[in-house]
Amino acid sequence: MENAKSYNKLSVLTVLIVLGMFFLYIAQMNPSAVLTMIEEEYGIDAATSGLGVSIIFIPIILFQLVGSYIQDRIGLKKMYICSLLTGGLGIMANLIANSFLMFCVGRVLYGIGFGLSTPFIGAAIMHWYNPKQQVTMDTVNALFPYFANVLVFGLTIPLVTLFGGSWQASLSLWGFLCIIVLIAWVIGVKDEGPLKIEQEETTQSTDDKSIYGNIIKRKEIIILLIAFVCDFISYSIISILLPTYFQRDHGFSIELANNLTLIFPIAGIAGGLIAYAVMARTGRRKTLLWLGQAMKVVGAVLIYVGKTTLFGYAGIALVGMGNCIWIPPMFVVPMELEGMTPTRVGAAFSLITSCGFAAGFIAPVIAGWLSASFSYGFAIFLCAFPCLIGLIACLMIRETGPGAKQRT
């Protein structure tokens, strides 16, 4: 009976965590699918509308970094409440955004909520799930942006049509769903109180001030940070430029461009599932880490060389698959390092991703400059270079999974 109750509790937790995080991820890049509509609505140019997409990274970075300290004091349940509440309200602000300034205010509020979700998801996975379940949940966590992008580019325009041409209602839908998940979370999940850092067996201090001090001393965390920054630069630029690449360089319609862009996240989903299968079967992480970077390098070159031929589409698929195949092991590795606790894992997630989002903040500017200076295709080709840096970094990391122990 006790096992059944525990299983039911975990099932409820899992459903609410997955749904809430998924809805938050959808809102991250959702405006990208209707940028031309936003530009027409507010009478702004492409550079300004790009700011509306990237402005979220400032609050995301800030609240990712401070979120670990907040979570250590208020606990996991309240942390998720704060995340869903601010994120959901920020998304729903699209309904009252009668100016571009109000649109940006809503995006900032959403960014706060999303930023708080990062330390939450890392700590939650380590706190509530066993090692085998952690691999599964880390894979799901890695797949969120790819499933989200499938919905963004596949469903946003139909939703605009469904809501009578209102892109505001289309974007706001996901905030409404976040609030529904929030209500279910408040009712269905017991508050376990603050999540304190477990004492290590060493004499090293583990007070709150040492959360980041501990993790930045770890070589594996720094390597993952470097690789993720490089990854997010290429991911952001390609995500931003790919639909416009098909429209401007090849004259495709917005609907066709969005449909072709779906190759990218769909291939990413396949990559994440492959990563899960490989990790579960072999217990190895490092191979997937460097393989993903290598796939992106080759894929970016193929997009530029192949253009709208089969080779070009294969390049998009290769970049998408490479982008995701290395993310599940990236999330798993910090959990396998010695002396890591839920709070420290959450902090590691926050540090790694906040640095990536810092790069993501400047990525639209870089993308705009590259596309103005060169063709959109060549701008995508240049994404191979940060991926190459990520490849070199991942080759330097040690194997942390059980596969390393089996080998020895």
N, C-alpha and C positions, 0 to 999 in steps of 0.2 A: 504493500500500500504506500509506504514511504517513497519507494522508487518511482511509483506511478505519479505521485504528487510532484516529485522532483522533475520527472520527465515533462509533465504538463507545464510546470513553471518555466522550464527552459524553452519549451515550445512557444509559449506566450512571449517570453523575452525575445526569442529569435525572430518571430514574425514582426513584432513591433519595432525592433532594431532595424531589420532589413527594410521594412516599408518606409520608416521615417528617414533613414539614411538615403534610400533610393529617391524619395521625393526631393530631398535637399540637393542631391546631385543633379537631378533634372534641371533645377532652376539655375544651376551654375552657368551653363552655356546656352540655356533656352533662348535668350534674346538673339543669339547668332543666327537662328533660323528666320528671324523676322527683322533683321537689321534695316533692310530697305524700307520697311513699313515704319519703323521707329524714326528713321531719318525724315521721311515724308511727314509724319505726325508732328514732329517738333521743329522741322525746318533746319536740320543740322547736316553737316557733312560726314563723310565716312570716318574721318579721324575722331570727331567728337562722339559719334555713336560707338566707336571702339572703346572710348573711355568709359561709356556706360557698361560695357562688358567687363572691363579689367579693373574698374574701381573697387570691386569686391575684394580684391587681393589685399588691400591695405588693412581692412578690419579682420580679414581671415588670418593674416599673419600675426597681427597683434593678439587676437583672442586665442589663436592656437598656442602661442607661447605662454600667455598668462593663464590659459585654461587649466593647465596641469595643477597650478597652485589653487585655483578656485575649486577644482574637482576634489583635491585632497581635503578640502574643508567642508564641502557641502554634500559629497557623496555622488554616486553614479546616477541614482534616480533623479535627483534635483538638477544634475548637470544636463541630462537629456531633456528635461523639462525646459530649462533655459535655452537650450539649442533649438528645440522645435518651436518654442514660442516666438523667439526673436526671428528665427529663420522664416517661419510661416507667415508672421505679420509682415516681414519685409517683402516676401513674394506677393502677398495679397495687396500690398501698397500700389501695385500696378493699376488697380481698379480706380484709384483716386489720383493717379499721376497725371495731372493736367499740364505739367511742364516737364522739361528735361531735368530740371533741378530736383523735382519731386521724384522722378524716376530714379535718379542717382541716390537720393535719400533712402528709398526702398531697397536699392541694391546694397547700400552700406549696412542697413539693418539686417538684411539677409546674410551678408558676409560675416557679421558678428555671430549669428546662429550657426553658420557652417563652420566657422573657426572653432567654436566650442565643441562641435561634434567630433573633431579629430582626436583630442585626448580622450574623449569619452569612448570612442569605438576601440581604440587600442587597449585601454584599461579594461573595458567590458569584456573583450574577447579573452584576455588572459585571466580575468577574475572569475568568469562564469563558465568557461569551457575547458575541457581537458585537452592534452596536447593534440590528439587526433582531431578533435572538434575544432581546435584552433586553426589547423591547416585548412579545414573546410571554410570556416568563417573568414579567414584571411583571404581566401580565394574569392569568396563572395564580396568582401570589401574591395578587392582589386577590380572586380567586374562592375561595380556600381557605375563608374563613369561611362563605361562602354554600353551597357544596357540603357543608360540615361541618354546617351547620344543617339542611339537607335530611335528612341522615342522622340527626341528633340527634332531630328531631321525627318523622321517618318510620320510623326503625328501632329506636330505643331501647326502646319499649314491646314490640314484637315480640321483641326480644332478651331482655327480662326474662321474657317468657313462655317463650321457648326454653330459658332457663337455670333453669326451674322457679320463677319468681317472684323470682329474685335480681337486684336492681338493682345490687348490688355487682359481680357477675360481668359484667353488661352494660356497666358503666362501665370495668371493668378490661381488657376485651378489647383496647381500643385501646393500652393500655400494653404489652401482650404483643406487639402488632404493631410498636410502636416498637422494641422490643428486637430483633425479627427484622431490621428495617431497619438497626439499629445493627450487627449482626453482618455483614450484607452490605456495609455501608459500610467496616468495618474490613478486610474481606477484599479488597474489590474496588476500593478507591480508594487511590491512592498519596499518601503524605504529602509535600507540597511545602514543608514547613517554615513558619516564621513569615511572615505577610503584612505586608511593610513598606510604609510610606507612600512613594510615589514623590516625588522631588524636583520641585518646580515650577520653572518657568523664571524666576520672580521671586526676589527676595532674601528673601522672607518665610520665616521659620522654619517647618519642617514636622516638628518633633519631636513626641513623643507628646502633650505638654501642649497642643498647638495644634489637636488634632483637633476638639474642640467649639468652641474659640475661633474657628476658621475658619468653621464652618458657621453659627454664630449671627449672624454679620455679614451673612449673605446674606438679602436681603429676601424672595426666593422661598421660602426655608426657613421663615421666620417666618410668612409668609402660609399656607403649607401646614399649619404647626403649628396656627395658630388655627382653620383650617377643619376639621382633623382632630379637634381637641378638641370643637368644636361637633358634628361628625358623630358622634363616639363617644358623646357624651351622649345624643343622640337615638336612635342605634342601640341602645345598651344598654337604655335605658328601654323602647323599643318591643319589643325582644326579650324582656325580662322580663315586660312587662305584657300582651302580645298574647294568649298562651294563657289567662291568667287573665281577661282582658277578655271573651273569648268564654264562659268558664265562669261568671264572677260576674255580669257585666252582662246576659248573654243566656241563661244556663242550659244551655249546651252541655256535652256530656260531654267528658272529658279527651281521648278519642281523636279526637272531632270537632274539638275546639279545636286539638289538635296538627296535624291535617290541614289546617285552614284557615290555621294559622300558616305552613305550608309555602309559601303564596303569596309570603310575604316573601322567603325565600332563593331560591326559584325565579326570581322576577322579578329578583333581584340577579344571578343567573347570566346571565340574558338581557342585563342592563345591562352586565355586564363584557364579554360577547362583542360587543355593539354598540360599546363603547368601543374594543376591539381593532380592529374593522373600520374604524372612523372614523379612528383614529390611523394605521393602515397605509395607508389610502387618501389621507388629506389631510395627514398629518404635523403635525396641529395638536393641541394639548393644552388650551389655555385654555378653549375653548368647552365641552368636556366637564366641566371643573372647575366652572364656574359653573352649567351646565345641571343637573348632578346635585343641587346645593343647591336650585335652583328647583323641581325635581321633588319633592323631599322636603317642601318648604313646602306645595305644593299637595296632596300626598298625605296629609299629616297632617290637613289641614283636611277632606279628603274622608272620612277614616276617622271623624272625629267627626260630621260632618253625615250621611254616608250610612249609618252603623251597619252592619247586616247586609244591606243592599240591594246591588245591583250596584255602586253608586257607592262604598260602603264598601269592598268587595273591590277595586275599581279603585284606591282610595286606598292600600291595602296594597301592591298591585303597584307603584304609582308610587313609594312610599317605598322599597320594596326595590330597584327599578331605579335610582332616583336615588342610593341608598346606595352602589351598586357602580360605576355608570357613571363616576364621577369618580376612583375609586381607582387604576385602572391609570395614568392620566396623572399622578396624585400620586406614584406610585413612579418614573415615567419622568423627570419634571422634574429631580430632583436629579442624575441621571446625565448630564443635558445641560448642566449649569451649568459654567462655565469653572473649570478647576483642580481638578475633583473626581476623587478616586481611589477604588478599592474600599473602602479603610478609611474614608474620609470619607463615602462613600455609606452604608456600614453604620452609621456614627455618626449620619448624618442620619435614616435610618430609625428608629434607636433613640430619638433625641431627639423626633421627631415622634410616634411611637407611644407612647412612655413618657408624654408629656404627655396623650395621649388616654386611656391606661389609668388615669392618675391621675383623670381625669374619670370613667372607667368604674368606679373604686372607689367613688365617692360616688353614682353613678347609682342603684344599688339603694335607697340611703337616700332619695334624691330621689323615686324611683318609689314607694316605700312611703308617703312623706309625701303625695305628690300623690294617690295612689289612696285614701288614708284621708281626705283633705280634700275630694276631688272624686270624680267617677266615673272609672272606668278609661279610658273614652273621652275624657274631657276632659283627663286626664293625658297621653294620647297626642297630643291636639291641641296641647298646650303645647310639644311637641317642635318645632313649626314655628318657634319663636322662635330657638333656637340655630342652626337651619338657615338662617334669614334672615341671621344674623351671618356664617355661612360663605359665603353667597352674596355678600355685600358684599365680603368678603375676597378671594374668588376673582376678582371683577371687577377687582381691583387688580393682579393678577399679570401679568407679561409673558409673551408667547408664547416658548417655548424650543425648540419642535420645528422640524424642517426645513420645515414649512409656512410658517413666518414668513419664512424665507429665500426661498422660492419666491414669496411675495407681494411681497417687495421687489425 
